[in-house]
Amino acid sequence: MSVVSRAPAYIRSLSPYQPGKPVSELSREAGIPEQDIVKLASNENPLGMSPRAREAAVAALEEGARYPDGNAFALKAALAEKYNVDTAQLVIGNGSNDVLEIATRAFLSPGDATVFSQYSFAVYPLATIARGARGIQTAARHYGHDLDAMAAAIDESTRIVFIANPNNPTGTFLPGAEIEAFLARVPPDVLVVLDEAYTEFLPPEKRYDAIAWIARFPNLLVSRTLCKAYGLAGLRLGYGIAHADVADLMNRVRQPFNASVVAQAAAVAALGDEDFVRETAENNRRGMAQLTDAFAGLGLEWIPSSGNFVTVRVGDAEKVNRALLAQGVIVRPIGAYGLPEWLRVSIGLPAENARFIAALRGALA
């Protein structure tokens, strides 16, 4: 009997999360210079990092030999001021993925269950299974969450419900009033994780204040990130806002130095750069129209998206993806989500979007 066979069966059953292909990997495989490759696979900010954040990150390198503040005092103070919450309500993560993992570590035991939707973020089932818990997947409604089905799926073993809004990878959106009504139906001993990684891309008419709901629903955890709209994907910084008792439990199992000196400094600066976030959202709005107009011209079906990406039906997605890669364009096939005919495409700069559109025309020919 090997040491591997002694690992829990639920761990051995897992398949690793597959991220978008890096530019350097395609360059090695296809012999295409990195500067000639367009990556629209990982929902990154095409404008890069906030200039304020970059300046703060460079300055923070002077402290690179020292451990970061394990309690993230300055960052928590900035978040508390921005969202009018107490610092005791905050959990800092190495990206919002980390916040999701911390929640499962704090609230799941083997035999417990989580509820999540079909076509929702792959980390939900992965984090669930890694705790020896059981995932209950409900059927999607129009590629998004069916909250009635999710409420009906909650049973005595359920400890966490995951909702992504906007949803990744489909970009679907639930109005705030529907989520608020759902929270009123959930038993108070079940944690609802509202994953709002893409909330900054919502237009004003779609916005709602989930953080204000925590006072009425102490079983609500709002998870957000600075990796998308704020451009800190490479530095990895996310955060959760919850009732102080929920945050306390999560902080007990959080890794003590899960946010680096550089990431914390950049995050504080990025939170103050609202002009950059507005510019990011405007580029996203224009780019979304650029891509969907092209899809309409090509006669392709797409899912209306409220994120910084759009999912489009292309037929044999693996074949089309290979043709795009051969032209130096990286997008995201989502067959692993049960959508083998679809590609998820991040919104890029205008020239990057145009490059993808031209490559797609060639791939479909």
C-alpha positions as YAML, in Angstrom:
chain: A
units: angstrom
residues:
- id: 1
  name: MET
  ca: [0.00, 0.00, 0.00]
- id: 2
  name: SER
  ca: [1.44, 3.38, -1.03]
- id: 3
  name: VAL
  ca: [1.39, 6.67, 0.85]
- id: 4
  name: VAL
  ca: [-0.90, 8.05, -1.86]
- id: 5
  name: SER
  ca: [-3.47, 5.33, -1.21]
- id: 6
  name: ARG
  ca: [-3.67, 6.52, 2.39]
- id: 7
  name: ALA
  ca: [-4.93, 9.94, 1.31]
- id: 8
  name: PRO
  ca: [-8.70, 10.37, 1.75]
- id: 9
  name: ALA
  ca: [-10.68, 8.99, -1.16]
- id: 10
  name: TYR
  ca: [-12.38, 12.35, -1.65]
- id: 11
  name: ILE
  ca: [-8.99, 14.02, -2.16]
- id: 12
  name: ARG
  ca: [-7.90, 11.37, -4.65]
- id: 13
  name: SER
  ca: [-11.13, 11.92, -6.57]
- id: 14
  name: LEU
  ca: [-10.34, 15.57, -7.25]
- id: 15
  name: SER
  ca: [-9.07, 16.94, -10.54]
- id: 16
  name: PRO
  ca: [-6.97, 20.11, -10.24]
- id: 17
  name: TYR
  ca: [-8.47, 23.44, -11.23]
- id: 18
  name: GLN
  ca: [-7.40, 24.30, -14.78]
- id: 19
  name: PRO
  ca: [-6.58, 28.00, -15.22]
- id: 20
  name: GLY
  ca: [-6.37, 29.82, -18.52]
- id: 21
  name: LYS
  ca: [-3.32, 29.02, -20.63]
- id: 22
  name: PRO
  ca: [-0.44, 31.42, -19.89]
- id: 23
  name: VAL
  ca: [1.05, 33.46, -22.71]
- id: 24
  name: SER
  ca: [4.48, 31.96, -22.05]
- id: 25
  name: GLU
  ca: [3.11, 28.42, -22.43]
- id: 26
  name: LEU
  ca: [1.55, 29.09, -25.83]
- id: 27
  name: SER
  ca: [4.74, 30.83, -26.90]
- id: 28
  name: ARG
  ca: [6.77, 27.72, -26.05]
- id: 29
  name: GLU
  ca: [4.28, 25.34, -27.67]
- id: 30
  name: ALA
  ca: [3.60, 27.23, -30.89]
- id: 31
  name: GLY
  ca: [6.81, 29.20, -31.33]
- id: 32
  name: ILE
  ca: [4.88, 32.47, -31.38]
- id: 33
  name: PRO
  ca: [6.65, 35.46, -29.79]
- id: 34
  name: GLU
  ca: [4.93, 36.50, -26.56]
- id: 35
  name: GLN
  ca: [4.36, 40.02, -27.81]
- id: 36
  name: ASP
  ca: [2.32, 38.59, -30.72]
- id: 37
  name: ILE
  ca: [-0.08, 36.68, -28.44]
- id: 38
  name: VAL
  ca: [-3.42, 38.03, -27.23]
- id: 39
  name: LYS
  ca: [-4.76, 36.50, -24.01]
- id: 40
  name: LEU
  ca: [-8.50, 36.82, -23.43]
- id: 41
  name: ALA
  ca: [-8.89, 33.75, -21.23]
- id: 42
  name: SER
  ca: [-8.70, 34.72, -17.56]
- id: 43
  name: ASN
  ca: [-10.91, 37.80, -17.08]
- id: 44
  name: GLU
  ca: [-7.90, 39.98, -16.35]
- id: 45
  name: ASN
  ca: [-7.95, 43.76, -16.55]
- id: 46
  name: PRO
  ca: [-6.67, 44.74, -20.03]
- id: 47
  name: LEU
  ca: [-5.72, 48.19, -18.71]
- id: 48
  name: GLY
  ca: [-3.27, 46.56, -16.33]
- id: 49
  name: MET
  ca: [-2.81, 47.72, -12.74]
- id: 50
  name: SER
  ca: [-3.95, 51.01, -11.29]
- id: 51
  name: PRO
  ca: [-1.00, 53.45, -11.56]
- id: 52
  name: ARG
  ca: [-1.42, 54.27, -7.87]
- id: 53
  name: ALA
  ca: [-1.32, 50.59, -7.00]
- id: 54
  name: ARG
  ca: [1.79, 50.03, -9.10]
- id: 55
  name: GLU
  ca: [3.61, 52.89, -7.36]
- id: 56
  name: ALA
  ca: [2.63, 51.56, -3.93]
- id: 57
  name: ALA
  ca: [3.65, 48.02, -4.88]
- id: 58
  name: VAL
  ca: [7.11, 49.12, -5.99]
- id: 59
  name: ALA
  ca: [7.61, 51.10, -2.78]
- id: 60
  name: ALA
  ca: [6.49, 48.11, -0.68]
- id: 61
  name: LEU
  ca: [9.27, 45.96, -2.13]
- id: 62
  name: GLU
  ca: [11.59, 47.73, 0.32]
- id: 63
  name: GLU
  ca: [9.86, 45.65, 3.02]
- id: 64
  name: GLY
  ca: [10.03, 42.43, 1.02]
- id: 65
  name: ALA
  ca: [12.39, 40.77, 3.50]
- id: 66
  name: ARG
  ca: [9.90, 41.17, 6.34]
- id: 67
  name: TYR
  ca: [6.70, 39.28, 7.00]
- id: 68
  name: PRO
  ca: [3.53, 41.16, 6.09]
- id: 69
  name: ASP
  ca: [1.08, 42.42, 8.68]
- id: 70
  name: GLY
  ca: [-0.83, 39.22, 9.37]
- id: 71
  name: ASN
  ca: [-3.89, 41.22, 10.40]
- id: 72
  name: ALA
  ca: [-3.70, 43.57, 7.38]
- id: 73
  name: PHE
  ca: [-4.42, 46.61, 9.56]
- id: 74
  name: ALA
  ca: [-4.08, 49.31, 6.88]
- id: 75
  name: LEU
  ca: [-6.02, 47.35, 4.28]
- id: 76
  name: LYS
  ca: [-8.82, 46.52, 6.69]
- id: 77
  name: ALA
  ca: [-9.01, 50.17, 7.72]
- id: 78
  name: ALA
  ca: [-9.37, 51.20, 4.06]
- id: 79
  name: LEU
  ca: [-12.06, 48.59, 3.43]
- id: 80
  name: ALA
  ca: [-13.92, 49.47, 6.64]
- id: 81
  name: GLU
  ca: [-14.01, 53.13, 5.63]
- id: 82
  name: LYS
  ca: [-15.07, 52.36, 2.05]
- id: 83
  name: TYR
  ca: [-17.94, 50.08, 3.04]
- id: 84
  name: ASN
  ca: [-18.85, 51.51, 6.44]
- id: 85
  name: VAL
  ca: [-18.23, 48.26, 8.31]
- id: 86
  name: ASP
  ca: [-16.22, 47.30, 11.38]
- id: 87
  name: THR
  ca: [-12.76, 45.85, 10.80]
- id: 88
  name: ALA
  ca: [-13.89, 42.81, 12.82]
- id: 89
  name: GLN
  ca: [-16.22, 41.97, 9.91]
- id: 90
  name: LEU
  ca: [-13.37, 41.54, 7.43]
- id: 91
  name: VAL
  ca: [-11.45, 38.52, 6.18]
- id: 92
  name: ILE
  ca: [-8.51, 39.05, 3.83]
- id: 93
  name: GLY
  ca: [-7.69, 36.42, 1.23]
- id: 94
  name: ASN
  ca: [-5.08, 35.50, -1.34]
- id: 95
  name: GLY
  ca: [-7.65, 36.39, -3.98]
- id: 96
  name: SER
  ca: [-11.34, 35.73, -3.45]
- id: 97
  name: ASN
  ca: [-10.71, 32.03, -4.16]
- id: 98
  name: ASP
  ca: [-8.93, 31.96, -0.84]
- id: 99
  name: VAL
  ca: [-11.93, 33.54, 0.89]
- id: 100
  name: LEU
  ca: [-14.15, 30.77, -0.52]
- id: 101
  name: GLU
  ca: [-11.69, 28.11, 0.67]
- id: 102
  name: ILE
  ca: [-11.50, 29.67, 4.13]
- id: 103
  name: ALA
  ca: [-15.30, 29.59, 4.39]
- id: 104
  name: THR
  ca: [-15.37, 25.86, 3.63]
- id: 105
  name: ARG
  ca: [-12.55, 25.26, 6.10]
- id: 106
  name: ALA
  ca: [-14.46, 27.06, 8.84]
- id: 107
  name: PHE
  ca: [-17.96, 25.69, 8.22]
- id: 108
  name: LEU
  ca: [-17.71, 22.26, 6.58]
- id: 109
  name: SER
  ca: [-17.05, 18.84, 8.07]
- id: 110
  name: PRO
  ca: [-17.03, 15.48, 6.27]
- id: 111
  name: GLY
  ca: [-20.61, 14.53, 5.49]
- id: 112
  name: ASP
  ca: [-21.89, 18.10, 5.35]
- id: 113
  name: ALA
  ca: [-23.27, 19.57, 2.12]
- id: 114
  name: THR
  ca: [-23.11, 22.70, 0.02]
- id: 115
  name: VAL
  ca: [-25.56, 23.93, -2.62]
- id: 116
  name: PHE
  ca: [-24.48, 25.60, -5.84]
- id: 117
  name: SER
  ca: [-25.81, 26.04, -9.35]
- id: 118
  name: GLN
  ca: [-25.00, 24.23, -12.55]
- id: 119
  name: TYR
  ca: [-22.60, 26.33, -14.66]
- id: 120
  name: SER
  ca: [-21.26, 28.19, -11.63]
- id: 121
  name: PHE
  ca: [-17.64, 28.67, -10.53]
- id: 122
  name: ALA
  ca: [-15.60, 25.45, -10.48]
- id: 123
  name: VAL
  ca: [-14.05, 26.27, -7.10]
- id: 124
  name: TYR
  ca: [-17.37, 25.66, -5.30]
- id: 125
  name: PRO
  ca: [-17.42, 21.88, -5.85]
- id: 126
  name: LEU
  ca: [-13.63, 21.63, -5.55]
- id: 127
  name: ALA
  ca: [-13.57, 23.37, -2.17]
- id: 128
  name: THR
  ca: [-16.54, 21.30, -1.03]
- id: 129
  name: ILE
  ca: [-15.05, 17.94, -1.94]
- id: 130
  name: ALA
  ca: [-11.68, 18.90, -0.43]
- id: 131
  name: ARG
  ca: [-13.42, 19.03, 2.98]
- id: 132
  name: GLY
  ca: [-15.02, 15.61, 2.54]
- id: 133
  name: ALA
  ca: [-18.39, 17.30, 2.07]
- id: 134
  name: ARG
  ca: [-21.06, 16.70, -0.55]
- id: 135
  name: GLY
  ca: [-21.98, 19.14, -3.29]
- id: 136
  name: ILE
  ca: [-25.63, 19.52, -4.31]
- id: 137
  name: GLN
  ca: [-25.79, 21.00, -7.80]
- id: 138
  name: THR
  ca: [-29.10, 22.46, -8.92]
- id: 139
  name: ALA
  ca: [-30.13, 22.79, -12.54]
- id: 140
  name: ALA
  ca: [-29.49, 26.20, -14.10]
- id: 141
  name: ARG
  ca: [-32.21, 28.51, -15.37]
- id: 142
  name: HIS
  ca: [-31.19, 30.25, -18.60]
- id: 143
  name: TYR
  ca: [-27.52, 29.41, -17.81]
- id: 144
  name: GLY
  ca: [-27.79, 31.10, -14.40]
- id: 145
  name: HIS
  ca: [-29.00, 30.44, -10.87]
- id: 146
  name: ASP
  ca: [-32.48, 29.09, -10.17]
- id: 147
  name: LEU
  ca: [-32.96, 30.39, -6.63]
- id: 148
  name: ASP
  ca: [-36.19, 28.45, -6.12]
- id: 149
  name: ALA
  ca: [-34.41, 25.21, -6.94]
- id: 150
  name: MET
  ca: [-31.50, 26.15, -4.70]
- id: 151
  name: ALA
  ca: [-33.79, 26.91, -1.76]
- id: 152
  name: ALA
  ca: [-35.56, 23.58, -2.26]
- id: 153
  name: ALA
  ca: [-32.22, 21.73, -2.31]
- id: 154
  name: ILE
  ca: [-31.22, 22.88, 1.18]
- id: 155
  name: ASP
  ca: [-31.52, 20.00, 3.66]
- id: 156
  name: GLU
  ca: [-30.42, 19.26, 7.21]
- id: 157
  name: SER
  ca: [-26.86, 18.54, 6.07]
- id: 158
  name: THR
  ca: [-26.47, 21.83, 4.17]
- id: 159
  name: ARG
  ca: [-23.96, 24.24, 5.71]
- id: 160
  name: ILE
  ca: [-23.12, 26.58, 2.80]
- id: 161
  name: VAL
  ca: [-24.94, 27.92, -0.27]
- id: 162
  name: PHE
  ca: [-22.80, 29.52, -3.00]
- id: 163
  name: ILE
  ca: [-24.22, 32.23, -5.27]
- id: 164
  name: ALA
  ca: [-22.07, 33.99, -7.88]
- id: 165
  name: ASN
  ca: [-23.46, 37.33, -9.04]
- id: 166
  name: PRO
  ca: [-22.54, 38.05, -11.79]
- id: 167
  name: ASN
  ca: [-21.91, 34.38, -12.47]
- id: 168
  name: ASN
  ca: [-18.69, 32.96, -13.86]
- id: 169
  name: PRO
  ca: [-18.42, 31.51, -16.53]
- id: 170
  name: THR
  ca: [-21.79, 32.48, -18.00]
- id: 171
  name: GLY
  ca: [-22.02, 36.15, -16.95]
- id: 172
  name: THR
  ca: [-25.66, 35.86, -15.85]
- id: 173
  name: PHE
  ca: [-27.03, 38.29, -13.26]
- id: 174
  name: LEU
  ca: [-29.63, 38.10, -10.49]
- id: 175
  name: PRO
  ca: [-31.40, 41.32, -9.42]
- id: 176
  name: GLY
  ca: [-30.64, 42.27, -5.85]
- id: 177
  name: ALA
  ca: [-34.29, 41.97, -4.80]
- id: 178
  name: GLU
  ca: [-34.30, 38.29, -5.79]
- id: 179
  name: ILE
  ca: [-31.21, 37.55, -3.73]
- id: 180
  name: GLU
  ca: [-32.58, 39.46, -0.75]
- id: 181
  name: ALA
  ca: [-35.81, 37.45, -0.92]
- id: 182
  name: PHE
  ca: [-33.78, 34.24, -1.16]
- id: 183
  name: LEU
  ca: [-31.82, 35.13, 1.99]
- id: 184
  name: ALA
  ca: [-35.10, 35.39, 3.89]
- id: 185
  name: ARG
  ca: [-35.88, 31.77, 2.92]
- id: 186
  name: VAL
  ca: [-32.53, 30.28, 3.98]
- id: 187
  name: PRO
  ca: [-32.29, 28.77, 7.48]
- id: 188
  name: PRO
  ca: [-30.22, 31.03, 9.75]
- id: 189
  name: ASP
  ca: [-27.71, 28.25, 10.43]
- id: 190
  name: VAL
  ca: [-26.76, 27.96, 6.72]
- id: 191
  name: LEU
  ca: [-24.03, 30.29, 5.45]
- id: 192
  name: VAL
  ca: [-24.81, 32.03, 2.16]
- id: 193
  name: VAL
  ca: [-21.65, 32.98, 0.28]
- id: 194
  name: LEU
  ca: [-22.44, 35.73, -2.20]
- id: 195
  name: ASP
  ca: [-19.50, 35.79, -4.60]
- id: 196
  name: GLU
  ca: [-19.35, 39.28, -6.15]
- id: 197
  name: ALA
  ca: [-15.99, 39.07, -7.91]
- id: 198
  name: TYR
  ca: [-17.36, 41.01, -10.90]
- id: 199
  name: THR
  ca: [-19.62, 43.51, -9.14]
- id: 200
  name: GLU
  ca: [-17.61, 46.56, -10.26]
- id: 201
  name: PHE
  ca: [-18.63, 45.88, -13.87]
- id: 202
  name: LEU
  ca: [-22.34, 46.30, -13.14]
- id: 203
  name: PRO
  ca: [-23.99, 49.44, -14.55]
- id: 204
  name: PRO
  ca: [-25.58, 51.74, -11.94]
- id: 205
  name: GLU
  ca: [-29.12, 50.50, -12.62]
- id: 206
  name: LYS
  ca: [-28.16, 46.93, -11.65]
- id: 207
  name: ARG
  ca: [-26.32, 47.74, -8.44]
- id: 208
  name: TYR
  ca: [-27.58, 46.78, -4.98]
- id: 209
  name: ASP
  ca: [-26.03, 46.92, -1.50]
- id: 210
  name: ALA
  ca: [-25.47, 43.37, -0.30]
- id: 211
  name: ILE
  ca: [-23.21, 44.53, 2.50]
- id: 212
  name: ALA
  ca: [-26.12, 46.38, 4.11]
- id: 213
  name: TRP
  ca: [-28.03, 43.08, 4.27]
- id: 214
  name: ILE
  ca: [-25.54, 41.57, 6.74]
- id: 215
  name: ALA
  ca: [-27.20, 43.41, 9.65]
- id: 216
  name: ARG
  ca: [-30.44, 41.50, 8.92]
- id: 217
  name: PHE
  ca: [-28.85, 38.28, 7.69]
- id: 218
  name: PRO
  ca: [-25.86, 37.38, 9.91]
- id: 219
  name: ASN
  ca: [-25.46, 34.16, 7.88]
- id: 220
  name: LEU
  ca: [-24.39, 36.18, 4.79]
- id: 221
  name: LEU
  ca: [-20.77, 36.37, 3.61]
- id: 222
  name: VAL
  ca: [-20.05, 38.79, 0.75]
- id: 223
  name: SER
  ca: [-16.89, 37.83, -1.13]
- id: 224
  name: ARG
  ca: [-15.12, 40.29, -3.42]
- id: 225
  name: THR
  ca: [-11.77, 40.68, -5.15]
- id: 226
  name: LEU
  ca: [-9.30, 43.29, -6.31]
- id: 227
  name: CYS
  ca: [-8.00, 40.94, -9.01]
- id: 228
  name: LYS
  ca: [-10.52, 41.91, -11.70]
- id: 229
  name: ALA
  ca: [-11.58, 45.55, -11.98]
- id: 230
  name: TYR
  ca: [-8.69, 46.76, -9.81]
- id: 231
  name: GLY
  ca: [-6.10, 44.88, -11.86]
- id: 232
  name: LEU
  ca: [-4.32, 42.99, -9.06]
- id: 233
  name: ALA
  ca: [-4.69, 39.45, -10.43]
- id: 234
  name: GLY
  ca: [-0.96, 38.77, -10.27]
- id: 235
  name: LEU
  ca: [-0.72, 39.99, -6.68]
- id: 236
  name: ARG
  ca: [-3.78, 38.00, -5.50]
- id: 237
  name: LEU
  ca: [-5.96, 40.00, -3.12]
- id: 238
  name: GLY
  ca: [-9.56, 39.31, -2.13]
- id: 239
  name: TYR
  ca: [-11.70, 39.97, 0.91]
- id: 240
  name: GLY
  ca: [-14.86, 38.85, 2.63]
- id: 241
  name: ILE
  ca: [-17.34, 40.95, 4.61]
- id: 242
  name: ALA
  ca: [-19.59, 39.18, 7.12]
- id: 243
  name: HIS
  ca: [-21.03, 39.34, 10.61]
- id: 244
  name: ALA
  ca: [-18.17, 39.67, 13.11]
- id: 245
  name: ASP
  ca: [-18.85, 36.17, 14.52]
- id: 246
  name: VAL
  ca: [-18.58, 34.62, 11.04]
- id: 247
  name: ALA
  ca: [-15.42, 36.58, 10.23]
- id: 248
  name: ASP
  ca: [-13.91, 35.55, 13.58]
- id: 249
  name: LEU
  ca: [-14.30, 31.85, 12.78]
- id: 250
  name: MET
  ca: [-12.87, 32.31, 9.32]
- id: 251
  name: ASN
  ca: [-9.88, 34.25, 10.63]
- id: 252
  name: ARG
  ca: [-9.11, 31.41, 13.04]
- id: 253
  name: VAL
  ca: [-8.43, 29.06, 10.11]
- id: 254
  name: ARG
  ca: [-6.96, 31.60, 7.67]
- id: 255
  name: GLN
  ca: [-3.29, 31.22, 6.88]
- id: 256
  name: PRO
  ca: [-1.51, 33.90, 8.95]
- id: 257
  name: PHE
  ca: [0.38, 35.61, 6.09]
- id: 258
  name: ASN
  ca: [-1.92, 34.97, 3.13]
- id: 259
  name: ALA
  ca: [-1.63, 38.52, 1.74]
- id: 260
  name: SER
  ca: [1.87, 39.74, 0.92]
- id: 261
  name: VAL
  ca: [3.42, 43.09, 1.82]
- id: 262
  name: VAL
  ca: [3.24, 44.12, -1.83]
- id: 263
  name: ALA
  ca: [-0.37, 42.97, -2.32]
- id: 264
  name: GLN
  ca: [-1.59, 44.79, 0.79]
- id: 265
  name: ALA
  ca: [0.12, 48.05, -0.17]
- id: 266
  name: ALA
  ca: [-1.16, 47.87, -3.74]
- id: 267
  name: ALA
  ca: [-4.68, 47.09, -2.55]
- id: 268
  name: VAL
  ca: [-4.85, 50.11, -0.25]
- id: 269
  name: ALA
  ca: [-3.76, 52.36, -3.11]
- id: 270
  name: ALA
  ca: [-6.08, 50.68, -5.64]
- id: 271
  name: LEU
  ca: [-9.12, 51.14, -3.41]
- id: 272
  name: GLY
  ca: [-8.55, 54.89, -3.60]
- id: 273
  name: ASP
  ca: [-8.25, 54.99, -7.39]
- id: 274
  name: GLU
  ca: [-11.89, 55.17, -8.44]
- id: 275
  name: ASP
  ca: [-11.00, 56.93, -11.70]
- id: 276
  name: PHE
  ca: [-9.15, 53.79, -12.78]
- id: 277
  name: VAL
  ca: [-12.13, 51.58, -11.92]
- id: 278
  name: ARG
  ca: [-14.46, 53.85, -13.91]
- id: 279
  name: GLU
  ca: [-12.09, 53.74, -16.89]
- id: 280
  name: THR
  ca: [-11.98, 49.95, -16.59]
- id: 281
  name: ALA
  ca: [-15.78, 49.69, -16.56]
- id: 282
  name: GLU
  ca: [-16.08, 51.99, -19.58]
- id: 283
  name: ASN
  ca: [-13.53, 49.98, -21.57]
- id: 284
  name: ASN
  ca: [-15.50, 46.88, -20.63]
- id: 285
  name: ARG
  ca: [-18.79, 48.40, -21.80]
- id: 286
  name: ARG
  ca: [-17.33, 49.37, -25.17]
- id: 287
  name: GLY
  ca: [-15.51, 46.07, -25.60]
- id: 288
  name: MET
  ca: [-18.61, 44.04, -24.77]
- id: 289
  name: ALA
  ca: [-20.49, 45.86, -27.55]
- id: 290
  name: GLN
  ca: [-17.57, 45.32, -29.93]
- id: 291
  name: LEU
  ca: [-17.61, 41.56, -29.36]
- id: 292
  name: THR
  ca: [-21.36, 41.03, -29.29]
- id: 293
  name: ASP
  ca: [-21.86, 43.11, -32.43]
- id: 294
  name: ALA
  ca: [-19.32, 40.82, -34.12]
- id: 295
  name: PHE
  ca: [-21.10, 37.71, -32.83]
- id: 296
  name: ALA
  ca: [-24.38, 39.01, -34.23]
- id: 297
  name: GLY
  ca: [-22.72, 39.59, -37.60]
- id: 298
  name: LEU
  ca: [-21.40, 36.03, -37.56]
- id: 299
  name: GLY
  ca: [-24.78, 34.59, -36.60]
- id: 300
  name: LEU
  ca: [-23.48, 33.27, -33.26]
- id: 301
  name: GLU
  ca: [-25.43, 32.83, -30.03]
- id: 302
  name: TRP
  ca: [-24.05, 34.38, -26.86]
- id: 303
  name: ILE
  ca: [-25.17, 34.68, -23.24]
- id: 304
  name: PRO
  ca: [-25.81, 38.29, -22.17]
- id: 305
  name: SER
  ca: [-23.10, 39.03, -19.63]
- id: 306
  name: SER
  ca: [-22.76, 41.39, -16.68]
- id: 307
  name: GLY
  ca: [-19.08, 40.55, -16.14]
- id: 308
  name: ASN
  ca: [-15.88, 41.40, -17.99]
- id: 309
  name: PHE
  ca: [-16.25, 38.42, -20.30]
- id: 310
  name: VAL
  ca: [-18.85, 36.92, -22.62]
- id: 311
  name: THR
  ca: [-19.64, 33.29, -23.42]
- id: 312
  name: VAL
  ca: [-20.30, 32.48, -27.07]
- id: 313
  name: ARG
  ca: [-21.51, 29.31, -28.81]
- id: 314
  name: VAL
  ca: [-19.21, 28.26, -31.62]
- id: 315
  name: GLY
  ca: [-20.09, 24.58, -32.26]
- id: 316
  name: ASP
  ca: [-17.01, 22.38, -31.83]
- id: 317
  name: ALA
  ca: [-15.37, 24.63, -29.24]
- id: 318
  name: GLU
  ca: [-12.23, 22.53, -28.87]
- id: 319
  name: LYS
  ca: [-11.61, 22.66, -32.61]
- id: 320
  name: VAL
  ca: [-12.26, 26.40, -32.77]
- id: 321
  name: ASN
  ca: [-10.03, 26.94, -29.75]
- id: 322
  name: ARG
  ca: [-7.15, 25.08, -31.40]
- id: 323
  name: ALA
  ca: [-7.54, 27.25, -34.48]
- id: 324
  name: LEU
  ca: [-7.48, 30.39, -32.33]
- id: 325
  name: LEU
  ca: [-4.36, 29.21, -30.47]
- id: 326
  name: ALA
  ca: [-2.61, 28.61, -33.80]
- id: 327
  name: GLN
  ca: [-3.25, 32.30, -34.55]
- id: 328
  name: GLY
  ca: [-1.88, 33.41, -31.17]
- id: 329
  name: VAL
  ca: [-5.23, 34.09, -29.49]
- id: 330
  name: ILE
  ca: [-6.00, 32.52, -26.10]
- id: 331
  name: VAL
  ca: [-9.61, 32.22, -24.91]
- id: 332
  name: ARG
  ca: [-11.24, 29.78, -22.48]
- id: 333
  name: PRO
  ca: [-13.00, 26.56, -23.55]
- id: 334
  name: ILE
  ca: [-15.57, 25.62, -20.91]
- id: 335
  name: GLY
  ca: [-16.35, 22.02, -21.71]
- id: 336
  name: ALA
  ca: [-15.40, 21.16, -18.13]
- id: 337
  name: TYR
  ca: [-18.43, 23.18, -17.04]
- id: 338
  name: GLY
  ca: [-20.70, 21.06, -19.23]
- id: 339
  name: LEU
  ca: [-20.68, 23.60, -22.07]
- id: 340
  name: PRO
  ca: [-18.60, 21.89, -24.79]
- id: 341
  name: GLU
  ca: [-19.89, 24.13, -27.60]
- id: 342
  name: TRP
  ca: [-19.03, 27.39, -25.88]
- id: 343
  name: LEU
  ca: [-15.99, 29.61, -25.39]
- id: 344
  name: ARG
  ca: [-15.62, 32.25, -22.68]
- id: 345
  name: VAL
  ca: [-13.90, 35.36, -23.97]
- id: 346
  name: SER
  ca: [-12.54, 38.11, -21.72]
- id: 347
  name: ILE
  ca: [-13.01, 41.71, -22.80]
- id: 348
  name: GLY
  ca: [-9.71, 43.18, -23.92]
- id: 349
  name: LEU
  ca: [-8.48, 46.44, -25.37]
- id: 350
  name: PRO
  ca: [-10.11, 47.45, -28.68]
- id: 351
  name: ALA
  ca: [-7.18, 46.15, -30.73]
- id: 352
  name: GLU
  ca: [-7.14, 42.86, -28.80]
- id: 353
  name: ASN
  ca: [-10.86, 42.41, -29.33]
- id: 354
  name: ALA
  ca: [-10.41, 43.10, -33.04]
- id: 355
  name: ARG
  ca: [-7.60, 40.55, -33.22]
- id: 356
  name: PHE
  ca: [-9.83, 37.92, -31.62]
- id: 357
  name: ILE
  ca: [-12.75, 38.72, -33.96]
- id: 358
  name: ALA
  ca: [-10.54, 38.34, -37.03]
- id: 359
  name: ALA
  ca: [-9.09, 35.08, -35.68]
- id: 360
  name: LEU
  ca: [-12.57, 33.77, -34.89]
- id: 361
  name: ARG
  ca: [-13.75, 34.46, -38.42]
- id: 362
  name: GLY
  ca: [-10.84, 32.44, -39.71]
- id: 363
  name: ALA
  ca: [-11.43, 29.63, -37.20]
- id: 364
  name: LEU
  ca: [-15.09, 29.34, -38.20]
- id: 365
  name: ALA
  ca: [-14.45, 29.39, -41.93]
...
